[in-house]
Structure formats: C-alpha cells, structure tokens
Amino acid sequence: MSTILFGIGLVLVIEGLVFALAPSRLDDLVAMMAAMSRDQRRLIGIAALALGVLAVWVSGVRL
C-alpha cells in the first residue's frame, strides 16, 4: 500500500509542478491536444501507458 501511495504522491508532485511553474504552457498544450484527432490522442495515451509499465517493470517494484 505504501508503494501505491508513494506513486500517487509522485504523480501529484509532477502535475503540481506543471501547474505552478508553467501555467501558460499548459494552456498551449491543451490547445494543441484539442487540435489532434482522437486516434492521435489515443496513440499518445497507449505510448504513455506502455512507457509507464516499462518503467515499473525495470524498477523492479513489486506491487
């Protein structure tokens, strides 16, 4: 359970940094994503998911 809490905390820290340090860039990113097709956004999501699974697997953390 502590590993899951650690992971969620890490995600919140990274997301918080984006909002705190570059809010105008976030607006640009949202506009750019709105211009993409659903298939492009889906492909980006699948790639991010695969990289996340790979990172967890390489780190050796046992859930």
Secondary structure, 3 states (H helix, E strand, C coil): CHHHHHHHHHHHHHHHHHHHHCHHHHHHHHHHHHHCCHHHHHHHHHHHHHHHHHHHHHHCCCC
